[in-house]
Amino acid sequence: MNILLFGASGTAGGAVLQACLDAPVVYEVRTIVRRPLGRTNAKLWEIVHSDFLHYAQVAEAFRGVDACLFCLGISVTQVSKEEFVKISHDYPVAAAKMLQAESPGAAFHYISGAGTRAESTTFWAKVKGETENELMKLTGAVCWRPAFIDAEPSATIPKIYAALRPVLRLLKPFRSLYVAGEDLGRAMLQATKENLRRRVIENAEIRELAGRFGK
């Protein structure tokens, strides 16, 4: 399968990228990034692009793909509310619309996070929950709600995350609280293989899907 990936320089996206590169079922991974990742792989096609609201200039990247894995995100503590809405809602909706235009049969996967709820009174959870609903209506998106993602911290992630990573790894036995970063990627690929659509997938099911991958 051919994969289009957003957020490859981030913590979750970097782990998902590695899972895709390692998977024999994946022939090509296209990444839309603001800056080159600084890595080479025969499967990897980097598309440097700065405007995540408009994709006409890179429409080719959306053609002939089986799935778009939208792993781009940011903590609400790092930006203004307006910027958070733009990154968490406007960016994925713009990407989903372009995917629908160029590869209408492709799956769209959106990482929101554990605790996401459209009816929540918490700002970030409400924004992401409303985005989930819009994406499911627009493209039949699969929306992912991982809990703690055990992956190499990116340069932009809050320092507290990196500091707590060794402690949070103790959650591994708890299927609803922990997922390895590359298992998140494997689960997304398995969901694409199984043609899952218009679904919300919580952490325990992410681990179940990852466990089925490659079998």
Backbone torsions as a table, in degrees:
resi	resn	phi	psi	omega
1	MET	NA	155.5	175.8
2	ASN	-104.3	132.2	-174.0
3	ILE	-119.9	137.4	170.6
4	LEU	-108.3	126.9	-173.3
5	LEU	-125.2	132.5	172.2
6	PHE	-110.8	142.9	176.5
7	GLY	88.1	23.6	-174.9
8	ALA	-64.0	-20.4	179.9
9	SER	-89.2	-3.2	-178.4
10	GLY	-90.1	178.9	-178.2
11	THR	-65.1	-56.9	180.0
12	ALA	-67.8	-46.6	-176.9
13	GLY	-62.9	-36.1	178.6
14	GLY	-64.6	-40.5	178.3
15	ALA	-69.2	-39.7	178.0
16	VAL	-64.4	-40.8	176.8
17	LEU	-57.8	-46.3	-178.8
18	GLN	-63.2	-39.8	177.7
19	ALA	-61.1	-40.5	179.3
20	CYS	-67.3	-43.0	-179.8
21	LEU	-65.0	-31.6	-177.9
22	ASP	-82.9	-16.2	-173.3
23	ALA	-83.5	121.1	178.7
24	PRO	-59.5	-26.9	-177.8
25	VAL	-71.8	-16.2	-179.1
26	VAL	-96.1	124.0	-179.7
27	TYR	-93.0	-34.9	-176.5
28	GLU	-148.7	139.6	174.4
29	VAL	-120.9	117.7	176.9
30	ARG	-101.7	127.1	-179.8
31	THR	-117.4	128.8	173.3
32	ILE	-98.0	116.1	-172.7
33	VAL	-134.5	155.0	175.4
34	ARG	-77.0	-33.6	-179.4
35	ARG	-135.9	148.4	178.9
36	PRO	-56.2	145.2	-178.7
37	LEU	-76.7	-20.7	-179.5
38	GLY	77.6	30.0	177.9
39	ARG	-138.4	156.6	179.8
40	THR	-125.0	143.7	176.5
41	ASN	-162.0	141.7	-177.0
42	ALA	-60.8	-25.8	-179.1
43	LYS	-85.9	-15.3	-167.8
44	LEU	-91.4	129.8	174.4
45	TRP	-124.5	108.8	-180.0
46	GLU	-90.6	134.4	175.0
47	ILE	-120.6	109.1	-179.9
48	VAL	-83.6	123.4	-173.9
49	HIS	-152.3	136.9	-173.6
50	SER	-103.9	-18.1	-174.7
51	ASP	-105.5	101.6	-176.2
52	PHE	-88.8	12.0	172.6
53	LEU	-105.0	-17.5	-177.2
54	HIS	-136.7	127.8	-173.7
55	TYR	-123.2	13.4	-177.8
56	ALA	-57.7	-36.1	-177.9
57	GLN	-70.9	-19.1	-179.3
58	VAL	-123.6	30.9	-177.2
59	ALA	-57.5	-31.2	-178.6
60	GLU	-58.1	-31.7	-178.7
61	ALA	-64.2	-23.9	-177.0
62	PHE	-90.4	-6.3	-175.1
63	ARG	-89.6	137.6	174.8
64	GLY	70.5	28.2	177.4
65	VAL	-104.8	154.7	178.6
66	ASP	-92.7	-26.6	-179.3
67	ALA	-159.0	149.1	170.7
68	CYS	-112.2	121.8	179.0
69	LEU	-102.9	104.9	-175.0
70	PHE	-95.9	97.7	-176.4
71	CYS	-107.0	7.6	-178.0
72	LEU	-76.2	131.5	179.0
73	GLY	-169.2	174.2	-179.9
74	ILE	-154.7	153.7	177.3
75	SER	-72.8	141.4	178.8
76	VAL	-63.9	-18.1	179.8
77	THR	-78.8	-11.0	-173.5
78	GLN	-99.3	-13.7	-174.8
79	VAL	-140.6	171.1	175.3
80	SER	-71.0	165.5	177.9
81	LYS	-62.0	-38.3	179.7
82	GLU	-63.8	-42.5	179.9
83	GLU	-69.0	-36.8	178.3
84	PHE	-62.1	-43.1	178.3
85	VAL	-62.9	-41.5	-179.6
86	LYS	-62.2	-44.9	-176.9
87	ILE	-74.2	-41.7	-172.8
88	SER	-85.6	-23.6	-178.5
89	HIS	-116.8	-57.8	-172.3
90	ASP	-64.3	-42.8	-179.4
91	TYR	-62.0	-52.9	-179.1
92	PRO	-65.8	-34.7	178.9
93	VAL	-65.7	-41.2	177.7
94	ALA	-62.8	-41.8	179.1
95	ALA	-66.0	-40.3	-179.7
96	ALA	-64.1	-39.3	178.9
97	LYS	-65.9	-40.1	178.0
98	MET	-68.4	-39.3	177.3
99	LEU	-61.7	-42.2	179.8
100	GLN	-62.9	-35.4	-179.7
101	ALA	-73.8	-38.4	-172.9
102	GLU	-97.1	-31.2	178.5
103	SER	-139.5	73.5	-172.1
104	PRO	-60.7	-21.0	179.5
105	GLY	-90.4	-3.4	-175.4
106	ALA	-76.4	153.8	176.5
107	ALA	-86.2	146.8	175.5
108	PHE	-118.3	125.1	-179.2
109	HIS	-116.4	129.8	-175.6
110	TYR	-125.4	122.4	175.7
111	ILE	-86.3	119.5	176.5
112	SER	-106.6	-66.5	177.4
113	GLY	133.9	155.2	178.0
114	ALA	-59.9	138.2	179.9
115	GLY	94.5	-5.6	178.7
116	THR	-66.0	131.6	176.4
117	ARG	-155.9	128.8	179.6
118	ALA	-64.0	-29.3	-177.6
119	GLU	-90.1	3.8	-177.7
120	SER	-67.5	151.6	173.6
121	THR	-91.1	-5.6	176.1
122	THR	-83.3	129.2	-171.6
123	PHE	-53.9	-56.4	-174.2
124	TRP	-63.0	-40.5	-178.2
125	ALA	-66.2	-37.3	179.0
126	LYS	-68.4	-45.3	180.0
127	VAL	-59.7	-47.9	-178.3
128	LYS	-69.5	-35.0	177.5
129	GLY	-65.3	-42.1	177.4
130	GLU	-66.1	-35.3	177.1
131	THR	-65.7	-43.3	175.7
132	GLU	-53.2	-50.6	-177.5
133	ASN	-60.8	-41.8	-179.3
134	GLU	-66.5	-42.2	-179.4
135	LEU	-68.2	-37.9	177.6
136	MET	-65.0	-38.8	178.0
137	LYS	-70.1	-38.9	-175.6
138	LEU	-73.8	-46.9	-171.7
139	THR	-130.7	5.8	-174.0
140	GLY	67.4	34.9	-173.4
141	ALA	-60.6	152.0	168.4
142	VAL	-99.7	126.4	-174.5
143	CYS	-112.5	127.1	-171.0
144	TRP	-105.8	130.7	-178.8
145	ARG	-121.6	68.3	178.1
146	PRO	-69.3	152.9	173.4
147	ALA	-89.2	-122.0	177.5
148	PHE	-73.2	123.0	177.7
149	ILE	-99.6	115.2	-179.1
150	ASP	-86.5	99.0	-178.4
151	ALA	-150.4	163.0	179.7
152	GLU	-61.7	121.5	-177.6
153	PRO	-62.5	137.8	176.5
154	SER	-78.6	170.4	-178.1
155	ALA	-67.9	-24.0	-174.7
156	THR	-97.7	-4.0	-176.9
157	ILE	-73.2	146.1	178.4
158	PRO	-54.3	138.5	-175.1
159	LYS	-60.6	-28.3	-178.8
160	ILE	-62.4	-32.0	179.3
161	TYR	-63.3	-49.5	-180.0
162	ALA	-61.7	-38.2	-178.4
163	ALA	-67.6	-35.4	-176.9
164	LEU	-88.4	-7.6	-175.1
165	ARG	-53.8	-46.6	179.8
166	PRO	-59.9	-36.6	179.8
167	VAL	-71.8	-43.6	-177.8
168	LEU	-66.3	-22.4	176.9
169	ARG	-64.1	-19.0	177.4
170	LEU	-67.1	-12.2	179.0
171	LEU	-79.9	-4.0	-173.8
172	LYS	-50.9	-39.0	180.0
173	PRO	-66.3	-16.4	-175.6
174	PHE	-95.6	107.7	-170.8
175	ARG	-65.7	-22.5	-179.6
176	SER	-90.2	-4.5	-172.3
177	LEU	-118.7	-14.2	-171.8
178	TYR	-140.5	140.7	169.6
179	VAL	-147.7	136.3	173.2
180	ALA	-68.7	142.2	-176.0
181	GLY	-57.2	-44.3	-178.9
182	GLU	-70.0	-27.1	174.9
183	ASP	-67.2	-31.7	174.3
184	LEU	-61.5	-43.6	177.2
185	GLY	-63.6	-43.6	179.3
186	ARG	-62.5	-38.5	178.7
187	ALA	-64.3	-40.2	178.2
188	MET	-63.3	-40.9	178.5
189	LEU	-66.8	-39.5	178.5
190	GLN	-65.4	-40.4	177.8
191	ALA	-63.0	-35.8	176.6
192	THR	-66.8	-43.5	177.9
193	LYS	-60.3	-39.0	-178.3
194	GLU	-84.8	-0.4	178.7
195	ASN	57.1	40.7	175.3
196	LEU	-71.2	138.7	-179.7
197	ARG	-143.1	158.0	174.8
198	ARG	46.8	56.7	-174.9
199	ARG	-135.3	149.4	166.3
200	VAL	-106.4	128.2	-176.8
201	ILE	-119.1	116.3	-180.0
202	GLU	-85.7	173.8	-168.8
203	ASN	-59.2	-43.7	-177.9
204	ALA	-60.8	-40.5	179.1
205	GLU	-71.0	-30.8	175.0
206	ILE	-57.7	-46.2	180.0
207	ARG	-65.9	-34.7	176.9
208	GLU	-64.8	-45.6	179.3
209	LEU	-62.7	-42.8	178.7
210	ALA	-61.0	-37.5	179.5
211	GLY	-67.1	-24.4	178.7
212	ARG	-86.2	-14.6	-174.9
213	PHE	-66.6	132.3	177.6
214	GLY	86.1	-2.0	-179.2
215	LYS	-93.0	NA	NA
